[in-house]
Amino acid sequence: MRIRILVTMLCCLICTGGRAQNWDINTVETLNGWHVHGLSRSLSVTGIALPVGIPTVMGIYALAKKDMPLLKDAVYIGTSVIEAVGITYGMKYAFDRRRPYVKYPGLIHPIQPEDSPSFPSGHTAAAFSLATSLSITYPKWYVIAPSAVWACGVGFARMNQGVHYPSDVIAGAAIGVGCAFLNVYVNKWLNKVLFE
């Protein structure tokens, strides 16, 4: 019985694999054709600048004011982003997936070509890690809603620029959210090491 289930699942994966790849490239092709590339450039820049800048500014301000709770929040948010980016870049070179504009040069036109592999999206992982860790730290609607919209915007921007597939963005988002939640537990240990 188990062998039949395994064979059935394997057949389903083989049969749908081509369609999944078509969905991936068709979505990038559609989004790459939307003429909002100026917005996408700006969102892409914030996908790195904000995840680095926000915890850094929080940490500097907390040190200047000797505000230990804020410093702990800054360390939590910063380490969540660092973990997400570290995992993402490790996976990029492990999977070594070519970017959409490299694999489909006639279909996808990059706005800002990049040299690193495609899977998963590092910008999206950093954005979702920041958005999730901010939302966990400050669970107010005026933090959660803008953070979520911004993080989704970064993911959209990466596809609009032709540098990522939807599967890259989804994986990056999952890594970012996962690191933020996992880091709640990691930081309990880290707070003991750093602050006690």
Contact map, one row per residue, 1 for C-alpha under 8 A:
1111100000000000000000000000000000000000000000000000000000000000000000000000000000000000000000000000000000000000000000000000000000000000000000000000000000000000000000000000000000000000000000000000
1111110000000000000000000000000000000000000000000000000000000000000000000000000000000000000000000000000000000000000000000000000000000000000000000000000000000000000000000000000000000000000000000000
1111111000000000000000000000000000000000000000000000000000000000000000000000000000000000000000000000000000000000000000000000000000000000000000000000000000000000000000000000000000000000000000000000
1111111100000000000000000000000000000000000000000000000000000000000000000000000000000000000000000000000000000000000000000000000000000000000000000000000000000000000000000000000000000000000000000000
1111111110000000000000000000000000000000000000000000000000000000000000000000000000000000000000000000000000000000000000000000000000000000000000000000000000000000000000000000000000000000000000000000
0111111111000000000000000000000000000000000000000000000000000000000000000000000000000000000000000000000000000000000000000000000000000000000000000000000000000000000000000000000000000000000000000000
0011111111100000000000000000000000000000000000000000000000000000000000000000000000000000000000000000000000000000000000000000000000000000000000000000000000000000000000000000000000000000000000000000
0001111111110000000000000000000000000000000000000000000000000000000000000000000000000000000000000000000000000000000000000000000000000000000000000000000000000000000000000000000000000000000000000000
0000111111111000000000000000000000000000000000000000000000000000000000000000000000000000000000000000000000000000000000000000000000000000000000000000000000000000000000000000000000000000000000000000
0000011111111100000000000000000000000000000000000000000000000000000000000000000000000000000000000000000000000000000000000000000000000000000000000000000000000000000000000000000000000000000000000000
0000001111111110000000000000000000000000000000000000000000000000000000000000000000000000000000000000000000000000000000000000000000000000000000000000000000000000000000000000000000000000000000000000
0000000111111111000000000000000000000000000000000000000000000000000000000000000000000000000000000000000000000000000000000000000000000000000000000000000000000000000000000000000000000000000000000000
0000000011111111100000000000000000000000000000000000000000000000000000000000000000000000000000000000000000000000000000000000000000000000000000000000000000000000000000000000000000000000000000000000
0000000001111111110000000000000000000000000000000000000000000000000000000000000000000000000000000000000000000000000000000000000000000000000000000000000000000000000000000000000000000000000000000000
0000000000111111111000000000000000000000000000000000000000000000000000000000000000000000000000000000000000000000000000000000000000000000000000000000000000000000000000000000000000000000000000000000
0000000000011111111100000000000000000000000000000000000000000000000000000000000000000000000000000000000000000000000000000000000000000000000000000000000000000000000000000000000000000000000000000000
0000000000001111111110000000000000000000000000000000000000000000000000000000000000000000000000000000000000000000000000000000000000000000000000000000000000000000000000000000000000000000000000000000
0000000000000111111111000000000000000000000000000000000000000000000000000000000000000000000000000000000000000000000000000000000000000000000000000000000000000000000000000000000000000000000000000000
0000000000000011111111100000000000000000000000000000000000000000000000000000000000000000000000000000000000000000000000000000000000000000000000000000000000000000000000000000000000000000000000000000
0000000000000001111111110000000000000000000000000000000000000000000000000000000000000000000000000000000000000000000000000000000000000000000000000000000000000000000000000000000000000000000000000000
0000000000000000111111111000000000000000000000000000000000000000000000000000000000000000000000000000000000000000000000000000000000000000000000000000000000000000000000000000000000000000000000000000
0000000000000000011111111100000000000000000000000000000000000000000000000000000000000000000000000000000000000000000000000000000000000000000000000000000000000000000000000000000000000000000000000000
0000000000000000001111111110000000000000000000000000000000000000000000000000000000000000000000000000000000000000000000000000000000000000000000000000000000000000000000000000000000000000000000000000
0000000000000000000111111111000000000000000000000000000000000000000000000000000000000000000000000000000000000000000000000000000000000000000000000000000000000000000011100000000000000000000000000000
0000000000000000000011111111100000000000000000000000000000000000000000000000000000000000000000000001000000000000000000000000000000000000000000000000000000000000000010000000000000000000000000000000
0000000000000000000001111111110000000000000000000000000000000000000000000000000000000000000000000000000000000000000000000000000000000000000000000000000000000000000000000000000000000000000000000000
0000000000000000000000111111111000000000000000000000000000000000000000000000000000000000000000000000000000000000000000000000000000000000000000000000000000000000000011000000000000000000000000000000
0000000000000000000000011111111100000000000000000000000000000000000000000000000000000000000000000001000000010000000000000000000000000000000000000000000000000011010111000000000000000000000000000000
0000000000000000000000001111111110000000000000000000000000000000000000000000000000000000000000000000000000110000000000000000000000000000000000000000000000000000010000000000000000000000000000000000
0000000000000000000000000111111111000000000000000000000000000000000000000000000000000000000000000000000000000000000000000000000000000000000000000000000000000000000000000000000000000000000000000000
0000000000000000000000000011111111000000000000000000000000000000000000000000000000000000000000000000000000000000000000000000000000000000000000000000000000010011000000000000000000000000000000000000
0000000000000000000000000001111111100000000000000000000000000000000000000000000000000000000000000000000000011000000000000000000000000000000000000000000000000011110000000000000000000000000000000000
0000000000000000000000000000111111100000000000000000000000000000000000000000000000000000000000000000000000000000000000000000000000000000000000000000000000000001000000000000000000000000000000000000
0000000000000000000000000000011111111000000000000000000000000000000000000000000000000000000000000000000000000000000000000000000000000000000000000000000000000001000000000000000000000000000000000000
0000000000000000000000000000000111111000000000000000000000000000000000000000000000000000000000000000000000000000000000000000000000000000000000000000000000000000000000000000000000000000000000000000
0000000000000000000000000000000001111111000000000000000000000000000000000000000000000000000000000000000000000000000000000000000000000000000000000000000000000001000000000000000000000000000000000000
0000000000000000000000000000000001111111100000000000000000000000000000000000000000000000000000000000000000000010000000000000000000000000000000000000000000001001100000000000000000000000000000000000
0000000000000000000000000000000000011111110000000000000000000000000000000000000000000000000000000000000000000000000000000000000000000000000000000000000000000000000000000000000000000000000000000000
0000000000000000000000000000000000011111111000000000000000000000000000000000000000000000000000000000000000000000000000000000000000000000000000000000000000001000000000000000000000000000000000000000
0000000000000000000000000000000000011111111100000000000000000000000000000000000000000000000000000000000000000000000000000000000000000000000000000000000001011101100000000000000000000000000000000000
0000000000000000000000000000000000001111111110000000000000000000000000000000000000000000000000000000000000000000000000000000000000000000000000000000000000001000100000000000000000000000000000000000
0000000000000000000000000000000000000111111111000000000000000000000000000000000000000000000000000000000000000000000000000000000000000000000000000000000000000000000000000000000000000000000000000000
0000000000000000000000000000000000000011111111100000000000000000000000000000000000000000000000000000000000000000000000000000000000000000000000000000010011001000000000000000000000000000000000000000
0000000000000000000000000000000000000001111111110000000000000000000000000000000000000000000000000000000000000000000000000010000000000000000000000000000001001100000000000000000000000000000000000000
0000000000000000000000000000000000000000111111111000000000000000000000000000000000000000000000000000000000000000000000000000000000000000000000000000000000000000000000000000000000000000000000000000
0000000000000000000000000000000000000000011111111110000000000000000000000000000000000000000000000000000000000000000000000000000000000000000000000000000001000000000000000000000000000000000000000000
0000000000000000000000000000000000000000001111111110000000000000000000000000000000000000000000000000000000000000000000000011011000000000000000000000001001000000000000000000000000000000000000000000
0000000000000000000000000000000000000000000111111111000000000000000000000000000000000000000000000000000000000000000000000010011000000000000000000000000000000000000000000000000000000000000000000000
0000000000000000000000000000000000000000000011111111100000000000000000000000000000000000000000000000000000000000000000000000000000000000000000000000000000000000000000000000000000000000000000000000
0000000000000000000000000000000000000000000001111111110000000000000000000000000000000000000000000000000000000000000000000000001000000000000000000000000000000000000000000000000000000000000000000000
0000000000000000000000000000000000000000000001111111111000000000000000000000010010000000000000000000000000000000000000000000011001000000000000000000000000000000000000000000000000000000000000000000
0000000000000000000000000000000000000000000000011111111100000000000000000000010010000000000000000000000000000000000000000000000000000000000000000000000000000000000000000000000000000000000000000000
0000000000000000000000000000000000000000000000001111111110000000000000000000000000000000000000000000000000000000000000000000000000000000000000000000000000000000000000000000000000000000000000000000
0000000000000000000000000000000000000000000000000111111111000000000000000000000000000000000000000000000000000000000000000000000000000000000000000000000000000000000000000000000000000000000000000000
0000000000000000000000000000000000000000000000000011111111100000000000000110110000000000000000000000000000000000000000000000000000000000000000000000000000000000000000000000000000000000000000000000
0000000000000000000000000000000000000000000000000001111111110000000000000100010000000000000000000000000000000000000000000000000000000000000000000000000000000000000000000000000000000000000000000000
0000000000000000000000000000000000000000000000000000111111111000000000000000000000000000000000000000000000000000000000000000000000000000000000000000000000000000000000000000000000000000000000000000
0000000000000000000000000000000000000000000000000000011111111100000001100100000000000000000000000000000000000000000000000000000000000000000000000000000000000000000000000000000000000000000000000000
0000000000000000000000000000000000000000000000000000001111111110000001100110000000000000000000000000000000000000000000000000000000000000000000000000000000000000000000000000000000000000000000000000
0000000000000000000000000000000000000000000000000000000111111111000000000000000000000000000000000000000000000000000000000000000000000000000000000000000000000000000000000000000000000000000000000000
0000000000000000000000000000000000000000000000000000000011111111100000000000000000000000000000000000000000000000000000000000000000000000000000000000000000000000000000000000000000000000000000000000
0000000000000000000000000000000000000000000000000000000001111111111101100000000000000000000000000000000000000000000000000000000000000000000000000000000000000000000000000000000000000000000000000000
0000000000000000000000000000000000000000000000000000000000111111111100100000000000000000000000000000000000000000000000000000000000000000000000000000000000000000000000000000000000000000000000000000
0000000000000000000000000000000000000000000000000000000000011111111000000000000000000000000000000000000000000000000000000000000000000000000000000000000000000000000000000000000000000000000000000000
0000000000000000000000000000000000000000000000000000000000001111111000000000000000000000000000000000000000000000000000000000000000000000000000000000000000000000000000000000000000000000000000000000
0000000000000000000000000000000000000000000000000000000000000111111100000000000000000000000000000000000000000000000000000000000000000000000000000000000000000000000000000000000000000000000000000000
0000000000000000000000000000000000000000000000000000000000000111111111100000000000000000000000000000000000000000000000000000000000000000000000000000000000000000000000000000000000000000000000000000
0000000000000000000000000000000000000000000000000000000000000110011111110000000000000000000000000000000000000000000000000000000000000000000000000000000000000000000000000000000000000000000000000000
0000000000000000000000000000000000000000000000000000000000000000001111111000000000000000000000000000000000000000000000000000000000000000000000000000000000000000000000000000000000000000000000000000
0000000000000000000000000000000000000000000000000000000001100100001111111100000000000000000000000000000000000000000000000000000000000000000000000000000000000000000000000000000000000000000000000000
0000000000000000000000000000000000000000000000000000000001100110001111111110000000000000000000000000000000000000000000000000000000000000000000000000000000000000000000000000000000000000000000000000
0000000000000000000000000000000000000000000000000000000000000000000111111111000000000000000000000000000000000000000000000000000000000000000000000000000000000000000000000000000000000000000000100000
0000000000000000000000000000000000000000000000000000000000000000000011111111100000000000000000000000000000000000000000000000000000000000100000000000000000000000000000000000000000000000000000000000
0000000000000000000000000000000000000000000000000000001101100000000001111111110000000000000000000000000000000000000000000000000000000000000000000000000000000000000000000000000000000000000000000000
0000000000000000000000000000000000000000000000000000001000100000000000111111111000000000000000000000000000000000000000000000000000000000000000000000000000000000000000000000000000000000000000000000
0000000000000000000000000000000000000000000000000000000000000000000000011111111100000000000000000000000000000000000000000000000000001000000000000000000000000000000000000000000000000011001000000000
0000000000000000000000000000000000000000000000000000001000000000000000001111111110000000000000000000000000000000000000000000000011001100000000000000000000000000000000000000000000010000000000000000
0000000000000000000000000000000000000000000000000011001100000000000000000111111111000000000000000000000000000000000000000000000000000000000000000000000000000000000000000000000000000000000000000000
0000000000000000000000000000000000000000000000000000000000000000000000000011111111100000000000000000000000000000000000000000000000000000000000000000000000000000000000000000000000000010000000000000
0000000000000000000000000000000000000000000000000000000000000000000000000001111111110000000000000000000000000000000000000000000011001000000000000000000000000000000000000000000100110010000000000000
0000000000000000000000000000000000000000000000000011000000000000000000000000111111111000000000000000000000000000000000000000110011000000000000000000000000000000000000000000000100110000000000000000
0000000000000000000000000000000000000000000000000000000000000000000000000000011111111100000000000000000000000000000000000000010000000000000000000000000000000000000000000000000000000000000000000000
0000000000000000000000000000000000000000000000000000000000000000000000000000001111111110000000000000000000000000000000000000000000000000000000000000000000000000000000000000000000100000000000000000
0000000000000000000000000000000000000000000000000000000000000000000000000000000111111111000000000000000000000000000000000100110010000000000000000000000000000000000000000000001100100000000000000000
0000000000000000000000000000000000000000000000000000000000000000000000000000000011111111100000000000000000000000000000000100110000000000000000000000000000000000000000000000000000000000000000000000
0000000000000000000000000000000000000000000000000000000000000000000000000000000001111111110000000000000000000000000000000000000000000000000000000000000000000000000000000000000000000000000000000000
0000000000000000000000000000000000000000000000000000000000000000000000000000000000111111111000000000000000000000000000000000000000000000000000000000000000000000000000000000001000000000000000000000
0000000000000000000000000000000000000000000000000000000000000000000000000000000000011111111100000000000000000000000000011100100000000000000000000000000000000000000000000001001000000000000000000000
0000000000000000000000000000000000000000000000000000000000000000000000000000000000001111111110000000000000000000000000010100000000000000000000000000000000000000000000000000000000000000000000000000
0000000000000000000000000000000000000000000000000000000000000000000000000000000000000111111111000000000000000000000000000000000000000000000000000000000000000000000000000000000000000000000000000000
0000000000000000000000000000000000000000000000000000000000000000000000000000000000000011111111100000000000000000000000110000000000000000000000000000000000000000000000000000000000000000000000000000
0000000000000000000000000000000000000000000000000000000000000000000000000000000000000001111111111000000000000000000111110000000000000000000000000000000000000000000000000000000000000000000000000000
0000000000000000000000000000000000000000000000000000000000000000000000000000000000000000111111110000000000000000000010000000000000000000000000000000000000000000000000000000000000000000000000000000
0000000000000000000000000000000000000000000000000000000000000000000000000000000000000000011111110000000000000000000000000000000000000000000000000000000000000000000000000000000000000000000000000000
0000000000000000000000000000000000000000000000000000000000000000000000000000000000000000001111111000000000000000000010100000000000000000000000000000000000000000000000000000000000000000000000000000
0000000000000000000000000000000000000000000000000000000000000000000000000000000000000000000111111100000000000000000011100000000000000000000000000000000000000000000000000000000000000000000000000000
0000000000000000000000000000000000000000000000000000000000000000000000000000000000000000000100111110000000000000000011100000000000000000000000000000000000000000000000000000000000000000000000000000
0000000000000000000000000000000000000000000000000000000000000000000000000000000000000000000000011111011000000000000011000000000000000000000000000000000000000000000000000000000000000000000000000000
0000000000000000000000000000000000000000000000000000000000000000000000000000000000000000000000001111111000000000000011000000000000000000000000000000000000000000001110000000000000000000000000000000
0000000000000000000000001001000000000000000000000000000000000000000000000000000000000000000000000111111110010000000001000000000000000000000000000000000000000000011110000000000000000000000000000000
0000000000000000000000000000000000000000000000000000000000000000000000000000000000000000000000000011111111111100000000000000000000000000000000000000000000000000011000000000000000000000000000000000
0000000000000000000000000000000000000000000000000000000000000000000000000000000000000000000000000111111110000000000000000000000000000000000000000000000000000000000000000000000000000000000000000000
0000000000000000000000000000000000000000000000000000000000000000000000000000000000000000000000000111111110000000000000000000000000000000000000000000000000000000000000000000000000000000000000000000
0000000000000000000000000000000000000000000000000000000000000000000000000000000000000000000000000001111111110000000000000000000000000000000000000000000000000000000000000000000000000000000000000000
0000000000000000000000000000000000000000000000000000000000000000000000000000000000000000000000000001111111111000000000000000000000000000000000000000000000000000000000000000000000000000000000000000
0000000000000000000000000000000000000000000000000000000000000000000000000000000000000000000000000000100111111000000000000000000000000000000000000000000000000000000000000000000000000000000000000000
0000000000000000000000000000100000000000000000000000000000000000000000000000000000000000000000000000100111111000000000000000000000000000000000000000000000000000000000000000000000000000000000000000
0000000000000000000000000001100100000000000000000000000000000000000000000000000000000000000000000001100111111100000000000000000000000000000000000000000000000000010000000000000000000000000000000000
0000000000000000000000000000000100000000000000000000000000000000000000000000000000000000000000000000100011111110000000000000000000000000000000000000000000000000110000000000000000000000000000000000
0000000000000000000000000000000000000000000000000000000000000000000000000000000000000000000000000000100000011111100000000000000000000000000000000000000000000000111000000000000000000000000000000000
0000000000000000000000000000000000001000000000000000000000000000000000000000000000000000000000000000000000001111100000000000000000000000000000000000000000000000110000000000000000000000000000000000
0000000000000000000000000000000000000000000000000000000000000000000000000000000000000000000000000000000000000111110000000000000000000000000000000000000000000000101000000000000000000000000000000000
0000000000000000000000000000000000000000000000000000000000000000000000000000000000000000000000000000000000000111111000000000000000000000000000000000000000000000001000000000000000000000000000000000
0000000000000000000000000000000000000000000000000000000000000000000000000000000000000000000000000000000000000001111100000000000000000000000000000000000000000000001000000000000000000000000000000000
0000000000000000000000000000000000000000000000000000000000000000000000000000000000000000000000000000000000000000111110000000000000000000000000000000000000000000000000000000000000000000000000000000
0000000000000000000000000000000000000000000000000000000000000000000000000000000000000000000100000000000000000000011111000000000000000000000000000000000000000000000000000000000000000000000000000000
0000000000000000000000000000000000000000000000000000000000000000000000000000000000000000000110111110000000000000001111100000000000000000000000000000000000000000000000000000000000000000000000000000
0000000000000000000000000000000000000000000000000000000000000000000000000000000000000000000100011111000000000000000111111000000000000000000000000000000000000000001110010000000000000000000000000000
0000000000000000000000000000000000000000000000000000000000000000000000000000000000000000001100111000000000000000000011111000000000000000000000000000000000000000000100110010000000000000000000000000
0000000000000000000000000000000000000000000000000000000000000000000000000000000000000001101100000000000000000000000001111100100000000000000000000000000000000000000000111111000000000000000000000000
0000000000000000000000000000000000000000000000000000000000000000000000000000000000000001000000000000000000000000000001111111100000000000000000000000000000000100000100011011100000000000000000000000
0000000000000000000000000000000000000000000000000000000000000000000000000000000000011001100000000000000000000000000000011111110000000000000000000000000000000000000000000001000000000000000000000000
0000000000000000000000000000000000000000000100110000000000000000000000000000000000000000000000000000000000000000000000001111111000000000000000000000000001100100000000000001000000000000000000000000
0000000000000000000000000000000000000000000000100000000000000000000000000000000000000000000000000000000000000000000000001111111100000000000000000000001101100100000000001001100100000000000000000000
0000000000000000000000000000000000000000000000000000000000000000000000000000000010011001000000000000000000000000000000011111111110000000000000000000000000000000000000001011111110000000000000000000
0000000000000000000000000000000000000000000000110010000000000000000000000000000011011000000000000000000000000000000000000111111111000000000000000000000000000000000000000001000100000000000000000000
0000000000000000000000000000000000000000000000110110000000000000000000000000000000000000000000000000000000000000000000000011111111100000000000000000011001000000000000000000100100000000000000000000
0000000000000000000000000000000000000000000000000000000000000000000000000000000000000000000000000000000000000000000000000001111111110000000000000001001100000000000000000001110110000000000000000000
0000000000000000000000000000000000000000000000000000000000000000000000000000100110010000000000000000000000000000000000000000111111111000000000000000000000000000000000000000101111110000000000000000
0000000000000000000000000000000000000000000000000010000000000000000000000000100110000000000000000000000000000000000000000000011111111100000000000000000000000000000000000000000100010000000000000000
0000000000000000000000000000000000000000000000000000000000000000000000000000000000000000000000000000000000000000000000000000001111111110000000010011001000000000000000000000000000000000000000000000
0000000000000000000000000000000000000000000000000000000000000000000000000000000000000000000000000000000000000000000000000000000111111111000000010011000000000000000000000000000110011000000000000000
0000000000000000000000000000000000000000000000000000000000000000000000000001100100000000000000000000000000000000000000000000000011111111100000000000000000000000000000000000000010011000000000000000
0000000000000000000000000000000000000000000000000000000000000000000000000000100000000000000000000000000000000000000000000000000001111111111000110010000000000000000000000000000000000000000000000000
0000000000000000000000000000000000000000000000000000000000000000000000000000000000000000000000000000000000000000000000000000000000111111111100110010000000000000000000000000000000000000000000000000
0000000000000000000000000000000000000000000000000000000000000000000000000000000000000000000000000000000000000000000000000000000000011111111000000000000000000000000000000000000000000000000000000000
0000000000000000000000000000000000000000000000000000000000000000000000001000000000000000000000000000000000000000000000000000000000001111111000000000000000000000000000000000000000000000000000000000
0000000000000000000000000000000000000000000000000000000000000000000000000000000000000000000000000000000000000000000000000000000000000111111100100000000000000000000000000000000000000000000000000000
0000000000000000000000000000000000000000000000000000000000000000000000000000000000000000000000000000000000000000000000000000000000000111111110110000000000000000000000000000000000000000000000000000
0000000000000000000000000000000000000000000000000000000000000000000000000000000000000000000000000000000000000000000000000000000000000010011111110000000000000000000000000000000000000000000000000000
0000000000000000000000000000000000000000000000000000000000000000000000000000000000000000000000000000000000000000000000000000000000000000001111111000000000000000000000000000000000000000000000000000
0000000000000000000000000000000000000000000000000000000000000000000000000000000000000000000000000000000000000000000000000000000000000000000111111100000000000000000000000000000000000000000000000000
0000000000000000000000000000000000000000000000000000000000000000000000000000000000000000000000000000000000000000000000000000000000000110011111111110000000000000000000000000000000000000000000000000
0000000000000000000000000000000000000000000000000000000000000000000000000000000000000000000000000000000000000000000000000000000000110110001111111111000000000000000000000000000000000000000000000000
0000000000000000000000000000000000000000000000000000000000000000000000000000000000000000000000000000000000000000000000000000000000000000000011111111100000000000000000000000000000000000000000000000
0000000000000000000000000000000000000000000000000000000000000000000000000000000000000000000000000000000000000000000000000000000000000000000001111111110000000000000000000000000000000000000000000000
0000000000000000000000000000000000000000000000000000000000000000000000000000000000000000000000000000000000000000000000000000000000110110000000111111111000000000000000000000000000000000000000000000
0000000000000000000000000000000000000000000000000000000000000000000000000000000000000000000000000000000000000000000000000000000100110000000000011111111100000000000000000000000000000000000000000000
0000000000000000000000000000000000000000000000000000000000000000000000000000000000000000000000000000000000000000000000000000000000000000000000001111111110000000000000000000000000000000000000000000
0000000000000000000000000000000000000000001000000000000000000000000000000000000000000000000000000000000000000000000000000000001000000000000000000111111111000000000000000000000000000000000000000000
0000000000000000000000000000000000000000000000100000000000000000000000000000000000000000000000000000000000000000000000000001001100100000000000000011111111100000000000000000000000000000000000000000
0000000000000000000000000000000000000000000000000000000000000000000000000000000000000000000000000000000000000000000000000001000100000000000000000001111111110000000000000000000000000000000000000000
0000000000000000000000000000000000000000001000000000000000000000000000000000000000000000000000000000000000000000000000000000000000000000000000000000111111111000000000000000000000000000000000000000
0000000000000000000000000000000000000001001101100000000000000000000000000000000000000000000000000000000000000000000000000011001000000000000000000000011111111100000000000000000000000000000000000000
0000000000000000000000000000000000000000000000000000000000000000000000000000000000000000000000000000000000000000000000000011000000000000000000000000001111111110000000001000100000000000000000000000
0000000000000000000000000000001000000001000000000000000000000000000000000000000000000000000000000000000000000000000000000000000000000000000000000000000111111111000000000000000000000000000000000000
0000000000000000000000000000000000001011101100000000000000000000000000000000000000000000000000000000000000000000000000000000000000000000000000000000000011111111100000000000000000000000000000000000
0000000000000000000000000000000000000001000100000000000000000000000000000000000000000000000000000000000000000000000000001011000000000000000000000000000001111111111100001000000000000000000000000000
0000000000000000000000000001001100000000000000000000000000000000000000000000000000000000000000000000000000000000000000000000000000000000000000000000000000111111111111001000000000000000000000000000
0000000000000000000000000001001111011001000000000000000000000000000000000000000000000000000000000000000000000000000000000000000000000000000000000000000000011111111000000000000000000000000000000000
0000000000000000000000000000000100001001100000000000000000000000000000000000000000000000000000000000000000001111000000000000000000000000000000000000000000001111111100000000000000000000000000000000
0000000000000000000000000001100100000000000000000000000000000000000000000000000000000000000000000001100000011110000000000000000000000000000000000000000000000111111110000000000000000000000000000000
0000000000000000000000000000000000000000000000000000000000000000000000000000000000000000000000000011100000000101110001000000000000000000000000000000000000000111111110000000000000000000000000000000
0000000000000000000000000001000000000000000000000000000000000000000000000000000000000000000000000011000000000000000001101000000000000000000000000000000000000110111111011000000000000000000000000000
0000000000000000000000011011000000000000000000000000000000000000000000000000000000000000000000000011000000000000000001000000000000000000000000000000000000000010011111111000000000000000000000000000
0000000000000000000000010011000000000000000000000000000000000000000000000000000000000000000000000000000000000000000000000000000000000000000000000000000000000010000111111100000000000000000000000000
0000000000000000000000010000000000000000000000000000000000000000000000000000000000000000000000000000000000000000000000110000000000000000000000000000000000000000000011111110000000000000000000000000
0000000000000000000000000000000000000000000000000000000000000000000000000000000000000000000000000000000000000000000001111000000000000000000000000000000000000000000111111111000000000000000000000000
0000000000000000000000000000000000000000000000000000000000000000000000000000000000000000000000000000000000000000000000011001100000000000000000000000000000100110000111111111100000000000000000000000
0000000000000000000000000000000000000000000000000000000000000000000000000000000000000000000000000000000000000000000000010000000000000000000000000000000000000000000001111111110000000000000000000000
0000000000000000000000000000000000000000000000000000000000000000000000000000000000000000000000000000000000000000000000111000100000000000000000000000000000000000000000111111111000000000000000000000
0000000000000000000000000000000000000000000000000000000000000000000000000000000000000001000000000000000000000000000000011111110100000000000000000000000000000000000000011111111100000000000000000000
0000000000000000000000000000000000000000000000000000000000000000000000000000000000000000000000000000000000000000000000001001101110000000000000000000000000100000000000001111111110000000000000000000
0000000000000000000000000000000000000000000000000000000000000000000000000000000000000000000000000000000000000000000000000000100100000000000000000000000000000000000000000111111111000000000000000000
0000000000000000000000000000000000000000000000000000000000000000000000000000000000010011000000000000000000000000000000000000100010000000000000000000000000000000000000000011111111100000000000000000
0000000000000000000000000000000000000000000000000000000000000000000000000000000110010000000000000000000000000000000000000001111111010000000000000000000000000000000000000001111111110000000000000000
0000000000000000000000000000000000000000000000000000000000000000000000000000000000000000000000000000000000000000000000000000100110011000000000000000000000000000000000000000111111111000000000000000
0000000000000000000000000000000000000000000000000000000000000000000000000000000000000000000000000000000000000000000000000000000010000000000000000000000000000000000000000000011111111100000000000000
0000000000000000000000000000000000000000000000000000000000000000000000000000000110110000000000000000000000000000000000000000000010000000000000000000000000000000000000000000001111111110000000000000
0000000000000000000000000000000000000000000000000000000000000000000000000000100110000000000000000000000000000000000000000000000011011000000000000000000000000000000000000000000111111111000000000000
0000000000000000000000000000000000000000000000000000000000000000000000000000000000000000000000000000000000000000000000000000000000011000000000000000000000000000000000000000000011111111100000000000
0000000000000000000000000000000000000000000000000000000000000000000000000000000000000000000000000000000000000000000000000000000000000000000000000000000000000000000000000000000001111111110000000000
0000000000000000000000000000000000000000000000000000000000000000000000000001001100000000000000000000000000000000000000000000000000000000000000000000000000000000000000000000000000111111111000000000
0000000000000000000000000000000000000000000000000000000000000000000000000001000000000000000000000000000000000000000000000000000000000000000000000000000000000000000000000000000000011111111100000000
0000000000000000000000000000000000000000000000000000000000000000000000000000000000000000000000000000000000000000000000000000000000000000000000000000000000000000000000000000000000001111111110000000
0000000000000000000000000000000000000000000000000000000000000000000000000000000000000000000000000000000000000000000000000000000000000000000000000000000000000000000000000000000000000111111111000000
0000000000000000000000000000000000000000000000000000000000000000000000000001000000000000000000000000000000000000000000000000000000000000000000000000000000000000000000000000000000000011111111100000
0000000000000000000000000000000000000000000000000000000000000000000000000000000000000000000000000000000000000000000000000000000000000000000000000000000000000000000000000000000000000001111111110000
0000000000000000000000000000000000000000000000000000000000000000000000000000000000000000000000000000000000000000000000000000000000000000000000000000000000000000000000000000000000000000111111111000
0000000000000000000000000000000000000000000000000000000000000000000000000000000000000000000000000000000000000000000000000000000000000000000000000000000000000000000000000000000000000000011111111100
0000000000000000000000000000000000000000000000000000000000000000000000010000000000000000000000000000000000000000000000000000000000000000000000000000000000000000000000000000000000000000001111111111
0000000000000000000000000000000000000000000000000000000000000000000000000000000000000000000000000000000000000000000000000000000000000000000000000000000000000000000000000000000000000000000111111111
0000000000000000000000000000000000000000000000000000000000000000000000000000000000000000000000000000000000000000000000000000000000000000000000000000000000000000000000000000000000000000000011111111
0000000000000000000000000000000000000000000000000000000000000000000000000000000000000000000000000000000000000000000000000000000000000000000000000000000000000000000000000000000000000000000001111111
0000000000000000000000000000000000000000000000000000000000000000000000000000000000000000000000000000000000000000000000000000000000000000000000000000000000000000000000000000000000000000000000111111
0000000000000000000000000000000000000000000000000000000000000000000000000000000000000000000000000000000000000000000000000000000000000000000000000000000000000000000000000000000000000000000000111111
